[in-house]
Amino acid sequence: MNITNDKIIAFIESYYKSIDDEMEGLRKKNEDKGIPIILRETENFLSFILSLVKPKHILEIGTAYGYSALFFAKTLPNAEITTIERSQQMVSVASANFECFPAGERINFYDGDASKILDSMIEDHSANSDLDLYDFVFIDASKSHYREFFDKAEKLCKPGAIIICDNILIHGWIVDRSYEGGKRHRTNIKYMKQFIDYIQERDDLTVSIISSGDGLALIKLNNEYKN
Ligand SMILES: C[S@@+](CC[C@H](N)C(=O)[O-])C[C@H]1O[C@@H](n2cnc3c(N)ncnc32)[C@H](O)[C@@H]1O
């Protein structure tokens, strides 16, 4: 189910332009293989936000074949991207994709479970204060673990950083009380709803949930003025 009107989505997407032919080819390959990558509408929205925020250090959780990581690297030629993926099949394709494109040289790729990798990144950062913190985070992985990813990623962020979470409305099921789909989806819905409640209740965050793509949570850490 699309979370907004199909005709409206088709209209918005009719204006979509890929950033270059390589990315257009990569999008097609992902779509042909059924790999779930950022939707066109989401990509447009991220382009806009990135042009405002101009992050230098981006952390992504959920690489898949590397489409969005390459999109970040190509959109921001001075940024460094760190991305984490646990599926070995995805890791081998993403690694090959990163080697194919010059922008891939600015991508630090971690292979493994994001929760564990974030823990070891937090340890490294507490041992070495010279390590760069992130000013932009994109969470696009296992939907029942967003709270955990968010809490850990936040510890690696600069004050005032932006965190964007994809698939926050999970095909609209998050608001559909009659949803009777599979157990995995019911678990994802339950945890995603708890995550939405959590970010909305925190008064040190500015949060906006938008029904673009599969739903995005836009979160700003309001800790710039802390001593
Ligand atoms: C929606 S796809 C990511 C798509 C990618 N961001 C893009 O737009 O090109 C989600 C990916 O997150 C990975 N993933 C899910 N849970 C994870 C975890 N705990 N640690 C690392 N990767 C995870 C999955 O294997 C999957 O490849």
Ligand as a Chemical Component Dictionary entry (heavy atoms), coordinates in Angstrom:
data_LIG
# 
_chem_comp.id                   LIG 
_chem_comp.type                 NON-POLYMER 
_chem_comp.pdbx_formal_charge   0 
_chem_comp.three_letter_code    LIG 
# 
loop_
_chem_comp_atom.comp_id 
_chem_comp_atom.atom_id 
_chem_comp_atom.alt_atom_id 
_chem_comp_atom.type_symbol 
_chem_comp_atom.charge 
_chem_comp_atom.model_Cartn_x 
_chem_comp_atom.model_Cartn_y 
_chem_comp_atom.model_Cartn_z 
_chem_comp_atom.pdbx_ordinal 
LIG C1  C1  C 0  16.210 -0.983 2.921  1  
LIG S1  S1  S 1  17.737 -1.747 2.811  2  
LIG C2  C2  C 0  18.866 -0.393 2.710  3  
LIG C3  C3  C 0  18.782 0.337  1.396  4  
LIG C4  C4  C 0  19.853 1.384  1.202  5  
LIG N1  N1  N 0  19.849 2.362  2.291  6  
LIG C5  C5  C 0  19.613 2.095  -0.120 7  
LIG O1  O1  O 0  18.687 2.935  -0.174 8  
LIG O2  O2  O -1 20.334 1.818  -1.085 9  
LIG C6  C6  C 0  18.005 -2.272 4.457  10 
LIG C7  C7  C 0  19.337 -2.991 4.666  11 
LIG O3  O3  O 0  19.617 -2.978 6.068  12 
LIG C8  C8  C 0  20.293 -4.184 6.376  13 
LIG N2  N2  N 0  20.161 -4.406 7.811  14 
LIG C9  C9  C 0  19.022 -4.694 8.491  15 
LIG N3  N3  N 0  19.300 -4.805 9.801  16 
LIG C10 C10 C 0  20.622 -4.567 9.961  17 
LIG C11 C11 C 0  21.504 -4.572 11.078 18 
LIG N4  N4  N 0  21.059 -4.838 12.304 19 
LIG N5  N5  N 0  22.806 -4.303 10.857 20 
LIG C12 C12 C 0  23.270 -4.020 9.607  21 
LIG N6  N6  N 0  22.476 -4.037 8.509  22 
LIG C13 C13 C 0  21.184 -4.310 8.686  23 
LIG C14 C14 C 0  19.588 -5.233 5.519  24 
LIG O4  O4  O 0  20.396 -6.366 5.328  25 
LIG C15 C15 C 0  19.298 -4.441 4.235  26 
LIG O5  O5  O 0  20.300 -4.669 3.274  27 
# 
loop_
_chem_comp_bond.comp_id 
_chem_comp_bond.atom_id_1 
_chem_comp_bond.atom_id_2 
_chem_comp_bond.value_order 
_chem_comp_bond.pdbx_ordinal 
LIG C1  S1  SING 1  
LIG S1  C2  SING 2  
LIG S1  C6  SING 3  
LIG C2  C3  SING 4  
LIG C3  C4  SING 5  
LIG C4  N1  SING 6  
LIG C4  C5  SING 7  
LIG C5  O1  DOUB 8  
LIG C5  O2  SING 9  
LIG C6  C7  SING 10 
LIG C7  O3  SING 11 
LIG C7  C15 SING 12 
LIG O3  C8  SING 13 
LIG C8  N2  SING 14 
LIG C8  C14 SING 15 
LIG N2  C9  SING 16 
LIG N2  C13 SING 17 
LIG C9  N3  DOUB 18 
LIG N3  C10 SING 19 
LIG C10 C11 SING 20 
LIG C10 C13 DOUB 21 
LIG C11 N4  SING 22 
LIG C11 N5  DOUB 23 
LIG N5  C12 SING 24 
LIG C12 N6  DOUB 25 
LIG N6  C13 SING 26 
LIG C14 O4  SING 27 
LIG C14 C15 SING 28 
LIG C15 O5  SING 29 
# 
